[in-house]
Amino acid sequence: MGGEKPLMQVHRDEYDAMSNSAIAKDLVQRAELALPSLVEICKALAGSLGMEEVGVGPVKDAGAALRKAEKKYEGDVLKVTDYCRALLVVKDFPTLLALLELARDSFGPLIRRVKLSTLKTDRGSKPGGYRDCIINLELKDHICEIQIHLWPMWVVCGVDGFRHYRHCLEYSTDTFGDPFEALAGLDRKTMAELIVMAEEAVADMPLETLEWYHEKFILDYFAETGLFLHHGLQEWGETTLKALIKLRCLSPDIGPDHHETITLYRYLEQALRAQKKNEEADDVAKKIFMNKEQKKTEKVEAERSLWDQWIVDPFESVVDPNKKEREEEEKIKKEVRASKRAWRKIREERFKFLDGAE
């Protein structure tokens, strides 16, 4: 909070005599004037690249801008750059690269910033786990924002995911080691009402009809399980957890040893012990323990491999202490070259029209 933000709305002399609220209202009016130009730009990009989804506006109202400024920028409404905003959903990373190239060639002089930080592997995600790309451009002397989302993440996130992102910011819920801790302190009446709401959310997809690819309903059932466990309905929690574990084991992207599956096993052990089903709980605990030992073994073997490598050539490490850094730098260069080759090939196959972009 309060950190310097390099990109800002234009500071005008008349703002010196205006309140924050009045400045925000003026910026909203300028955003309304810039919106038609942003619409045309998004139409052009979508028409060229075949977007999965496109949305423009509405303009952020003054109240929302003031709240955002207070929370993130120490009250400076000029640092809010998404009064006038749009979203584009691209199919994949190559389409994102094509969009950035097309934007550069089509309206490059208007671009003020391209923000890719949350898409980089060495950077953290946004609160709630989300990652996207942002292009800021100046239209009619007003900074606008285009949010570019990747389709695989958008499918998981969507509009509900953005609501989750806002709630993570507002309630600082992004720090829970156990997601069910968010239920701590709720009375039984509130918990019972939440269970009714949860049952309504999954009513269209009975538990026995779930498939491993029904991600939204799997997450809904997982949330419902937390309510069961906290409300003392251990048997219901057990039934749901066993079904979810089976689905995660069937998933080609997750499987039985994935940390998410192991987390489900931990909750299952908890539900079983609460019902005095200790023998079955011990079997589950054994699975968890074996997974932990396997991870330990993998870590030890990886460390041993590094140690053996050092033992093989200790003299060289002493004589050339910068060898490791140089090798790492060379590895990165090779990866960059390989990425560029891959992009040129994909560009030739899918985005040949970019050669004629002005």
Residue, then its C-alpha position, 0 to 999 in steps of 0.5 A: m500500500g502507498g507504494e509509488k505508481p509510475l503511471m498516473q492520470v494527467h495532473r491539471d492546474e485546476y485540480d490544485a483547488m479541487s477536493n479529491s471527490a471533485i477530481a474523481k468526478d472530473l476524471v469520470q467525465r473524461a473517462e466517458l469521453a475516452l470510452p468510445s475510442l477504447v471501444e473502437i480499439c477493442k473491436a479492432l483487436a478482437g476482429s483481428l485475433g478472434m477473442e474468446e470474450v470482449g467487454v468494455g466498461p462501464v466507467k468506474d464511478a467516483g465512489a469506487a475510485l475514491r475507495k481504491a485510491e484510499k486503499k492502494y494509493e494513499g488517497d491519490v485518485l490520479k493514480v487510479t488508471d482504470y476509470c475507463r476500462a475494457l477486458l479481452v480474453v485471449k486463447d493462449f500465450p501465443t495469441l497474447l504475444a500477437l495482440l501485443e505486437l498488433a497493439r504496438d504496430s497499430f496504436g503504439p504511440l498511445i501506449r503508456r505501459v504494458k504490465l506483465s509482472t503477474l504472468k512471470t514465473d518469478r513474480g507473485s500472483k494477485p490476491g486470490g491467485y489470479r494473473d493477467c496482463i494490463i495495457n494502459l493507453e492514453l486516449k483524449d488525455h485520459i489514461c485507460e486500461i485494457q485487461i488481457h486475460l488468458w482463457p484457461m485462467w478465465v474459465v476458472c475465474g470468470v466474473d465470480g473469480f473477480r468477486h473473489y479477488r475483491h473479497c481477498l483484498e477487502y477481508s485479507t482472506d488470502t493468508f489462510g493456510d486452511p481455507f475452512e478457517a474462514l468459517a471460524g467464529l460463525d454461529r450455528k444458525t449462520m452455518a446452517e443458512l450457509i449449508v442451505m445456500a451451498e446445497e442450492a449451488v450444487a443442486d443441478m449437479p448431484l454428487e454421484t454424477l460429477e466427473w473429474y472435469h466438472e471443476k466448478f462443481i468440485l470446488d463448490y462441493f469442497a466449500e460445502t464440505g467445510l460447512f459440513l465439518h464445521h457444523g458437526l455433519q461429519e458423515w456428510g463430509e466423509t461422503t463428499l470427501k471420498a467422492l472428491i478424492k476419487l475425482r482428483c485421482l482420476s484427473p490427468d492434471i492432478g492425480p493421487d499424489h498431488h498436494e490438493t488430493i493429499t489435502l482432501y485426505r487430511y480432511l477425510e482423516q479428520a471426519l473419520r476420527a470425529q466419527k470414531k472410525n479410527e481403523e479407516a482413519d489410520d489407513v488414510a493417515k498411512k497414505i498421507f505419511m507415505n506421500k510425505e516420506q516420498k516427498k522427503t526422499e525426492k528432496v534428499e535425492a535432489e540434494r544428493s545429486l547436487w552434492d555429488q556434482w560438487i564432489v566430482d569437480p571441487f577444484e573447478s569450483v574453487v578456481d572458478p567460483n562464478k562458473k555456476e552463475r555463468e552456467e545459469e545465465e547461459k541456460i536462461k539465454k538458451e531458453v530465451r532463444a528457444s522461446k523466440r524460435a518457437w514464437r517465430k514458428i507459431r507466428e508464421e503458422r497462425f499470425k502471418f497477417l501481422d507482417g502487414a500490420e501498420 
